[in-house]
Amino acid sequence: EKRRMSKVRINDLAREMEVKSRQILDILAELGLAAGKTHSSSLEEYEAEKVRVHLDRGSRPHATASTSRAPQAITPKIDLSHVSKPGDVLKAILANKQKEELEARQSHAPVRPQTPPPAVVKPAAPPAVGAAPPAAPAANGHGDWPTWVEVVTILGRNPLDEGPDAPLMQLLRRYLSQLPVDEARYLRAYPDVAQAIEQGLMPSAQHHFVNFGYFEGRSPAPEE
């Protein structure tokens, strides 16, 4: 059995400890372990354990300052009681966010004809009794979920430019984690991911899709 490499990405450790990546880098500097490391660097397990112990002792010298500088999470004020699928929720949140940003820009711009925000695509009505079975999921494997290209188109900008820890990116990853990933088909279709998992650089196909694959245009259930 091959021995797995035990490394932890700084961004993943920050999410695990519920702190900012900047705070992890500050703690590494205090421990003398920050040489050459950035937000996307990986730590040896013993380095990650030192950071965990440091945080568990309550020694968070930069927490208050980092928190005060961090942008407030955006909470869409929309009624979600009428939607039943995670993909519909995400589409509604993205459409509402675009509407709020459009209204904010118009409030500071000269008066001009307003362009209505793009309409949210409503799910098809359920088939009638005795009707033919529903069609198979779309070829991209996302089903009712919008693709990354659709998300960028709806927002009119690329959320990746805001950084991996931006509130919108955290919201997207939280909803993506609910999308089932066919592990076997994913690894057969994407051998680079299979190799990374075998080398201990990636924990699973699900983890890769949520954090990287979706934004690279990969399908959670590729066709064979």
Backbone torsions as a table, in degrees:
resi	resn	phi	psi	omega
1	GLU	NA	131.8	-178.6
2	LYS	-72.9	141.2	179.0
3	ARG	-81.1	127.4	-177.3
4	ARG	-81.8	138.0	175.4
5	MET	-73.8	135.8	-176.7
6	SER	-108.0	95.8	178.2
7	LYS	-132.0	153.5	-178.5
8	VAL	-131.2	126.9	176.3
9	ARG	-71.1	142.2	-178.3
10	ILE	-60.0	-39.8	178.7
11	ASN	-63.1	-40.6	179.5
12	ASP	-67.6	-38.9	178.6
13	LEU	-65.4	-37.1	178.9
14	ALA	-63.8	-41.9	178.0
15	ARG	-66.8	-38.2	179.2
16	GLU	-61.3	-42.4	-177.2
17	MET	-89.9	-1.5	178.3
18	GLU	59.9	46.0	175.6
19	VAL	-133.3	175.3	177.7
20	LYS	-83.6	152.0	178.5
21	SER	-61.0	-33.7	179.7
22	ARG	-60.7	-36.5	180.0
23	GLN	-68.2	-37.3	176.9
24	ILE	-61.1	-43.4	179.0
25	LEU	-64.1	-37.6	177.8
26	ASP	-63.4	-41.7	179.8
27	ILE	-67.1	-39.2	177.0
28	LEU	-61.0	-37.4	177.7
29	ALA	-64.1	-41.7	178.3
30	GLU	-63.8	-32.1	-178.6
31	LEU	-88.2	-1.6	-179.7
32	GLY	75.2	26.4	-175.6
33	LEU	-119.3	13.1	-170.7
34	ALA	-90.7	-0.4	-173.7
35	ALA	-57.9	119.9	175.0
36	GLY	72.0	10.1	-175.7
37	LYS	-98.8	143.7	176.1
38	THR	-128.3	-177.4	-178.7
39	HIS	-57.8	-31.2	-176.1
40	SER	-95.4	4.5	-179.5
41	SER	-73.1	163.4	176.9
42	SER	-110.3	149.4	-179.9
43	LEU	-112.5	147.8	168.6
44	GLU	-67.3	156.1	-176.2
45	GLU	-59.1	-38.2	-178.5
46	TYR	-68.8	-31.4	176.7
47	GLU	-68.7	-43.7	178.6
48	ALA	-61.3	-38.6	-179.3
49	GLU	-65.2	-37.6	177.5
50	LYS	-62.5	-39.4	178.6
51	VAL	-65.8	-42.5	179.3
52	ARG	-60.7	-45.2	179.9
53	VAL	-62.3	-40.9	-180.0
54	HIS	-60.7	-42.7	179.8
55	LEU	-71.8	-39.6	-179.4
56	ASP	-63.9	-25.6	177.9
57	ARG	-77.0	-4.2	178.6
58	GLY	85.6	12.6	-179.0
59	SER	-91.4	87.4	-179.8
60	ARG	-124.1	73.9	-172.0
61	PRO	-64.9	-22.9	-176.4
62	HIS	-110.3	8.0	-174.6
63	ALA	-62.3	-45.9	-176.0
64	THR	-64.3	-44.5	-178.7
65	ALA	-65.7	-42.6	-179.4
66	SER	-64.3	-40.3	-179.5
67	THR	-64.2	-38.5	-177.2
68	SER	-69.4	-27.0	-179.5
69	ARG	-88.5	-17.8	-175.7
70	ALA	-70.0	140.0	177.9
71	PRO	-68.5	146.0	178.8
72	GLN	-69.8	138.1	178.9
73	ALA	-62.5	141.8	-178.9
74	ILE	-88.9	120.3	179.3
75	THR	-110.0	104.8	-179.0
76	PRO	-61.6	129.1	180.0
77	LYS	-95.5	78.6	179.8
78	ILE	-133.4	157.4	179.7
79	ASP	-85.6	113.8	-178.7
80	LEU	-101.1	8.7	-174.4
81	SER	-70.6	-19.3	-175.5
82	HIS	-94.5	0.2	-179.7
83	VAL	-107.5	149.1	-174.9
84	SER	-124.4	-7.3	-178.2
85	LYS	-118.3	143.2	178.7
86	PRO	-57.0	-37.8	179.4
87	GLY	-62.6	-37.7	177.9
88	ASP	-65.8	-38.6	179.2
89	VAL	-61.8	-46.4	-179.0
90	LEU	-63.0	-42.6	179.1
91	LYS	-62.9	-41.0	-179.7
92	ALA	-64.4	-42.0	-179.8
93	ILE	-64.6	-44.4	-179.4
94	LEU	-64.0	-42.1	179.5
95	ALA	-65.0	-40.6	179.5
96	ASN	-66.0	-38.2	179.8
97	LYS	-64.7	-42.2	178.6
98	GLN	-63.0	-38.5	179.9
99	LYS	-63.8	-43.7	180.0
100	GLU	-63.1	-41.7	180.0
101	GLU	-66.4	-38.1	178.4
102	LEU	-63.4	-43.4	178.9
103	GLU	-64.6	-37.1	179.6
104	ALA	-65.4	-41.6	179.4
105	ARG	-66.7	-39.7	-177.7
106	GLN	-68.7	-28.0	-179.7
107	SER	-68.9	-20.3	179.7
108	HIS	-109.8	4.3	-177.5
109	ALA	-109.1	158.9	175.9
110	PRO	-58.6	152.3	-178.7
111	VAL	-64.9	125.9	178.1
112	ARG	-153.6	164.6	-179.5
113	PRO	-56.3	134.4	-178.2
114	GLN	-88.1	142.1	176.3
115	THR	-101.7	121.0	-178.9
116	PRO	-63.5	147.0	178.1
117	PRO	-66.4	156.1	179.3
118	PRO	-58.6	140.5	179.9
119	ALA	-71.1	143.4	176.6
120	VAL	-76.2	129.1	-179.7
121	VAL	-70.6	120.3	-178.9
122	LYS	-85.0	144.1	178.2
123	PRO	-65.8	149.7	-179.7
124	ALA	-64.6	149.8	179.4
125	ALA	-65.9	148.7	179.8
126	PRO	-63.3	146.4	-178.2
127	PRO	-66.0	148.5	179.3
128	ALA	-71.2	159.7	179.4
129	VAL	-60.4	131.5	179.8
130	GLY	87.2	-3.0	-179.8
131	ALA	-76.7	169.7	179.3
132	ALA	-66.0	153.1	179.1
133	PRO	-59.9	153.6	-179.1
134	PRO	-63.8	155.6	-179.5
135	ALA	-67.6	157.6	179.0
136	ALA	-67.5	159.9	178.6
137	PRO	-57.4	159.3	-179.5
138	ALA	-60.7	157.8	-176.2
139	ALA	-62.1	-27.1	-179.8
140	ASN	-76.2	-6.0	175.4
141	GLY	78.7	0.0	-176.5
142	HIS	-84.5	-13.3	-179.4
143	GLY	60.7	-123.8	-179.0
144	ASP	-81.9	-3.4	-178.6
145	TRP	-79.0	142.0	174.1
146	PRO	-72.7	145.4	175.0
147	THR	-74.5	168.0	180.0
148	TRP	-62.2	-37.3	178.1
149	VAL	-62.2	-39.5	178.5
150	GLU	-65.9	-39.7	178.7
151	VAL	-61.1	-47.2	-179.9
152	VAL	-62.5	-38.8	180.0
153	THR	-66.8	-42.2	179.9
154	ILE	-62.9	-44.0	-176.7
155	LEU	-78.5	-25.1	-176.3
156	GLY	76.7	15.8	179.4
157	ARG	-162.0	168.5	-179.3
158	ASN	-103.3	109.4	-179.4
159	PRO	-60.7	-20.1	178.7
160	LEU	-62.7	-25.1	179.2
161	ASP	-67.0	-18.5	-178.6
162	GLU	-85.8	-6.7	179.2
163	GLY	100.6	155.3	-176.1
164	PRO	-66.6	-20.8	-177.3
165	ASP	-99.3	6.9	178.8
166	ALA	-63.0	148.2	-177.6
167	PRO	-54.1	-40.8	-178.2
168	LEU	-67.3	-37.3	178.3
169	MET	-66.4	-38.5	177.1
170	GLN	-64.3	-38.9	178.1
171	LEU	-64.4	-43.4	179.9
172	LEU	-62.1	-45.2	-179.1
173	ARG	-64.6	-35.4	179.8
174	ARG	-63.9	-40.7	178.5
175	TYR	-75.6	-34.4	178.7
176	LEU	-63.6	-31.1	-179.0
177	SER	-65.7	-15.0	177.8
178	GLN	-87.6	-8.3	-178.2
179	LEU	-85.8	122.5	-177.8
180	PRO	-66.1	137.5	178.3
181	VAL	-115.0	125.8	176.7
182	ASP	-79.6	97.3	-173.2
183	GLU	-54.7	-49.0	-175.1
184	ALA	-64.1	-47.8	-179.4
185	ARG	-67.0	-36.7	-179.6
186	TYR	-61.8	-45.9	-177.2
187	LEU	-71.8	-32.7	176.4
188	ARG	-69.0	-37.7	-178.2
189	ALA	-76.5	-30.2	-176.0
190	TYR	-124.4	82.4	-177.2
191	PRO	-62.2	-24.4	178.6
192	ASP	-65.8	-34.5	177.5
193	VAL	-70.4	-41.6	178.3
194	ALA	-59.4	-40.4	179.9
195	GLN	-66.9	-40.4	179.5
196	ALA	-63.6	-38.4	178.2
197	ILE	-67.4	-42.0	-179.6
198	GLU	-62.7	-34.3	-179.4
199	GLN	-84.4	-1.0	178.8
200	GLY	80.8	13.6	-178.9
201	LEU	-90.5	-12.4	-177.9
202	MET	-142.4	128.7	-175.8
203	PRO	-70.5	-34.6	-175.4
204	SER	-166.7	166.8	175.7
205	ALA	-65.1	-38.3	178.3
206	GLN	-59.1	-46.0	-179.4
207	HIS	-62.4	-42.1	-179.6
208	HIS	-64.6	-43.8	-178.1
209	PHE	-63.8	-45.5	-176.6
210	VAL	-64.8	-38.8	-172.9
211	ASN	-97.4	-22.6	-175.7
212	PHE	-136.8	-51.7	-170.5
213	GLY	-56.9	-45.1	-178.5
214	TYR	-57.7	-42.7	-176.6
215	PHE	-76.5	-13.8	176.2
216	GLU	-94.9	1.8	179.8
217	GLY	83.5	17.6	-179.9
218	ARG	-85.0	152.2	-178.1
219	SER	-94.5	142.4	176.8
220	PRO	-72.8	-16.7	178.8
221	ALA	-141.9	74.1	-175.3
222	PRO	-62.3	146.2	176.6
223	GLU	-73.7	147.7	-179.6
224	GLU	-111.4	NA	NA
